[in-house]
Amino acid sequence: MLNRRRFFTLAAAAVPGGSAWAQFRVEISGVGGTQLPIAIARFRDEDRTGQSPSAIIRADLERSGAFRGVDNSASLDETSQPVWGEWRARTADALVAGSAARLADGRFDLRFKLWDVVKGADLGGQSNAVEAAEVRLGAHRIADYVYEKLTGEKGVFSTRIAYVTRAGSRHTLRVADADGVNDQVALNSGQPIISPAWSPNGKELAYVSFEKQKAVVYVHTVATGERRAIADFRGSNSAPAWSNDGQTLAVTLSREGGSQLFFIGRNGENPRRITTSQAIDTESEFSRDGRYLYFTSDRGGSPQIYRMPAGGGSADRVTFVGGYNISPTVSPDGRMLAYVTRSGNAFKLAVLDLSAPGAQPTLVTDTSDDEHPSFAPNGRLLIYATRVQGRSVLMTTTLDGKIKARLPSATADLREPVWGPFGR
């Protein structure tokens, strides 16, 4: 079972994750109401890459919820002149075609072009030379280009996620592409790892490790593996969250009795208490503009989500529907709040529009053990952990819950996902 009680025990109990496992298999389900039909033609010579750039691009776009793939069985590349009537007959509104040419130095030249089929217009394209090991990343970047051209918003397919796996007694912190593939091990441990949090520049991860037989907060440089303990005080040290400038973290400490929120420098300097309630205050997150700190507290008698000025001051309650609301995450534009709510005997992912006074939360999942939601950096998708057929898996969902993608592992339970920022 997913550990629903961690809010009261550490503002964090021991949570599983870890070990070698197979690559994700993406399963997309649901039907959105405003999906744009797009054809992604098979790239010329793509078999030589050992990948399928066209399939990667199509899966990325479909997972976003904004696109619906249509029949792409045609032979063309970026130099072709499409026959518009043919593609309109296939109900395509947009078309992507390209090629993957092997260069003398072993790299691949990924070229593509995007067309507006309805208008019969060329929407541009690119040529990028990538190492053989980066063909998949190159395909994600093409999907980002297509997404931005057709929606006006940045794509998130070339970003990364972090999460924790468990296989047997091994717990592993991993970093992977946004679709879960190309995973790399950041930390292996025989003890639980929980609460990973990306730094704003995407170069570091903060997390909680129990390797010292107690909860200690570390900051870990992803590229080098170098890490430092920043909170190893008496009692529990948990739930790290980065400030917008990356110089400060909010953490939950019990060093002064009870679980309260503190600010601490990125190297562990100058811990400063910022809440003084008699309750458990934990699971904090800064709003993207840096003005507010959202957190979970049972100061009203049951776990609910509160908001306070990041500079300190009184806290206002945000959630009023339901008797158990935890794990807040705020969209990049500050408009939407996602969290886990108890509905009957189930724990489900809920979304609340903060910009609409009096708005009611919407349940966006049909599973019953959801936890740890995290927004994509464009605010259009959420990643979260849940249980499906007895296994702990990761899912992504659109904010209306209509399009979901399951990212299961073959051999390990997956937990604690967090979506990284734009950039690599």
N, C-alpha and C positions, 0 to 999 in steps of 0.2 A: 504493500500500500504506500502511496505517497504520504509523506509525513505532514499531516495537516496541523500538528500541534507545535511545530517549531516556533511559531510566534511567541508562545509562552515559555519555551524552554531556553532559548538563546536570544530569544528573539532569534532562536536558531537551535534546532536539534540536529543530530547527526543525520545527514542526507546522503544517499548513495550516488555513485557515478563510476566508471572506469574500465580500461584495458583494450587490447587490440580487437578490431572488429571490422566488418566489411563496410564498403561504401554505401551511402544512403540510396534508397530507391524512392523516388518521388511519386506519390500517388495523389492525383488532383481530383477533387470531387466538388459537386455543387454547380449551380448555374447562376450566373449574374445577369442582371437585367439590361446592362448597357455595354456589353462586350463588343469590341470592334473586331470584325472578322479579318484575319490576316493570314496570308500564305507565306510560308518560309520555304523556299525552294532548296533542294539539296545542293550544297556547294560543290562546284566542280573540283574534283580531286580531293575531296575531304577525307576519303578513306586513307590517304597517305599519312594523315596526321595521327592516326590511331584513336581519334575522337570523332564526334559528329557535331561540328559547330552548328549546323542547321537545327539538329534536334535539341541541343542545349539552348539555343536562342528561343525556339518554340516553347520549351518547357518553362523557361524564365518568364516569358510573356504571359503564358496561360496561368502560371502561378500567381501573377500579379492581380488577377481578377479583372483586368481591363481589356483582355484580348481573348479571342476564340480562334484557335487554329482551324484552317480549312484545307481542302485538298491541295497538295503541293506536288503532285506527280507530273512534273514537267522538266524539261532539260533547258536551262538557261543560266546565265551568270551575270555579273555586274556590267558586262559589255553588251548584253542583249537589249533588244527593243521589244518589250512585251506587247502582245496582241491584246489590247484592252478588252475587247469583247469576250475573248476567251476567259479572262480572269473575272470579269463581271459575271459571266455565266456560272462561275464557281462560287459566286457570292462573296468574293474577296473585296474588301475596301482598301487594303494595303498589301504590298508585295515586297518581299526581301529576297534577293539572290546574290550569290557571291562565288568566290573561289578560294582555294588554299594551295598556293604554289610553293613548292620546296625551293629554297634559295641555296646558293652554293655553300654558304657557311652553316647549313643545317637548320636554319630557322625557316619558319613558314610565313609567307606573305598572305595575310587574311584580308581580302578585299570584298567589299559588298556595296550594294546600292539599295535604296529604299524608294518605292514609288507609291504615290497616291493613285489607286486604280480608278476611283470615282471621277477624279479630275483629269486623269491621264497625265499626271505631273511627276517630274523627277524631284525627290525630296533630299537628294544628296547621298553621300556615302563616304567611306574612308578606306585607307590602306594602312595596315599596321603589320610590321614584321615582329614576330614573337618567337621566343625559344620554343622548342618542341614541348617542354614541360608546361608552357604557359598558353597552349592553344585554348584550353578551357576558359582561362581568364580572358583571353581575347574574345571568345564568343560571348562571355558575360558583358563585356564592354560594348560589343555590338548591340546586344539586347538593351543596354542602358541608352545607347544612341537612339534606337528605334522608339523606346518608351518615351524619351524626352521629346523627340520630334512630334510624336502623335498625341501626347497628353499635355505637353508644356511643363511637366514636372520631372525632376531628376529620377533616374532609375536607381535601384539598389542592388542590382544583380552582381556587381563586382565588389560589393562590400563583404564583410566577414561576420561570422557569428562565433561565439564561444559557448561552451556547454561542458557538463561533467558527465562522464560515463562510469558505470560500475559493471565489472564482470568478476564474479566471485568476490574475493576480498580486495580486489584492486580498484582504486579510484583514480580516474585520469581526467585532468583538465585539458580540453582540446580546443583548437581553433580551426575553422574550416571556412570554405566559401559559403555564401549565403544560401546555396542550395544543399549544403551539407557535405559536399564532395571535397577532395583534397585536404582531408583533415590532417593536422599536425599535433603532436603531443607537446603541451606546455609543461605539464607536471604529472608524474606518476606518484602514487602514494598508497600505502596500506591503510591509511586513515581517511575519513571523509573530507571532501573539499566542497564548499558551498559558496553561494552568493558572489559569483564572478561579476565584475563591473568594468567596462571599458573606460579608459581615459578619453578625454575629448579628442585627442589627436590620434587615437587608435594604436598607439605604440605600447601601451601598458595595460595590464589587467590587475585590478585589485581583487582579492578573494580571501576567504576564510579557510584555513587548514587546521586540522586536528592532529597533526603529526607530533606535536609536543604534548599530546594527551589532554589538551585544552584548546579552546578556540583562540586563534591568533590571526590577525589581519596582516596580509602580505601585499606588496606591490611588485609585480613581475614584468620585466621587459620582454616583450614577445619575441623580438628578433634575436636576442642573445641568451635568453633564459636566466639572466641575472635577476635576483630578487632581494628584497629587504623586508624585514618585519617592521611595520609601522605602528602596530598596537598590540602589545604583549603585556598588558597590565593584569593586576590581580582581578580575578573573576573572569567573566566572559568578554570577548572582544569580537564584534560581529557587524554584519550588514553594511559594508562600505559603499559609499556613493560619492562620485567625483563632483567637485564644483566645476563651473563652466570654463574657468581658466586653467584647470588642471593643477592648481597649486595647493588645494585643500580638499580633504575628504570629510564627509559626515560619517560617523561610525556610531554604533551602539555599544556603550561600555557599562559595566556594573561595578566599576572600581570604587564608586562612592555609595554603593548600595542601590539596589533596583537597576533596571535597564533604562538608561537615559541617553539622549543624543548629545554627541560631542562633535566639535570641529577639531581636526588635527591636520598638521602640515603634511605635505606629500612624502616627507622623510621621517614622519613621526614626531615632529617638533610641536610644541605649544598646544597640547590638548586643552580645549576650552568647552565647558559644559554649556549647552544652549537650551535644554529643557529641564524643568525643575518640578515635574509632576510626581505624584506618588504612584503613578501607573507604569506600565511597560510602554516605552516609546521606542519604536524601531522601524526598520524597513524604509529608510528615508530616501528621497530622490529630489534633486534640484530641478526646478522648471528650467527649460532651455534658455530663457532670458535671464536666469540667475536671480530673479526677484523672490522666488518662493521656495520653500522646502515642504514637500508632501511627505507624510509619514503615517504609520499605523500606530494606534494607541488604544488601550482599553480604559482610558481615563473616564469614559462615560458609562462604564460597566460592562461593555462588550467591545471586541475589536472593531474599530472604525477607522476611516481615513480622515486625516486632518491636514490643514495647510497653515503655515506660519511664514512671516517674512524671513528671508534668508539672513537678514541682519539681526534677527532676534525679535521677540515680542510675543504677543498672545496668539494662540492657535484657534482657527475656526474649523468646525466640523464640516466635512465635504459630503460624506455618504450618510443617507438617512433611511434608505430602503434596505431592509434585511438586518439581522442581528449579528452578522459576522462578515466583515469586509476587510480584506488584507491585501498586501503586495501591490501597492500603487505604482503605476508607470504613466508618465505624462507624454503626450505627443509633442513632437518638436515645435509645433506652432502654438502649443499651450491650450488648444481648444478641447482636446479629448483626454479623458482619464480612463485607463483600463485597470482592472483589478480582479481579484478572485472573491466571489461571494458564495456564501452557503445558501443553497436553495433546496429545502427539504433535507435529505441526507446526502445531497450531492454538492460538489464544489465546482462552480462553473465560472467561465470568463465573462465578465460584464464590461460594457463600455458606457461611459457617461459623457454627455456633451456639456463641458464646463461653460461654454459660451452662451448657453440657453438657460436662463434662470428658470428654475422649476422643472427642468428636464428630468425624465425618468430614465434609469439605467436600462440598457438592452442586453439580454443574454445572447451571446453570439456563438455558443458551442452546444453540442448535444452530448458531450461526454460528461463524466461525473467526478473526475479526479484531476481537475485542471490546477495548474500552479505556475508561478513565476512568469507572467507575461512581460514582453519587452517590445517596444515599437521599433519598426524599421526607421532608418534616418530620414526618409521622406514622409513618414507618418501614415502611410497607406496600408501597411500590413502589420500584423502582430505575430511574434513567435512565442510559443508557450509549451510547457510540458504537460502531458496527460497520460492516462493509461488506456490502451486499446488491446482487447483480447489478452488481458493479463500482463501486457508488457508496457514498460515506461517508454514513451516515444516523444518526439518533438513534432509539433504541428505549426503551420502558418495559417493565418486566416485574414481575409479582408475585414474591415471594420464592421461591415454589416453581417458577417458570418456566412455569406453566400458561397464563397470560394475558399476551400481549405486544401492544403497539401500536407500529406503525412510524410515525414522524413524518418522512417524507422531504421534501426540498426539490426544486423543479422545476429549478433552475439552479445550485445550489451544493452543495459538499461540506460536511457538518456535522460538527463535532468538539467535543471538550472540554466536554461538558455538565456543568452543576452546578445542583442544585435549590436554590432559595432557601428562606428560613424562612417561617413563618406570617406573615401580614400583608402589606401592600403598601407 
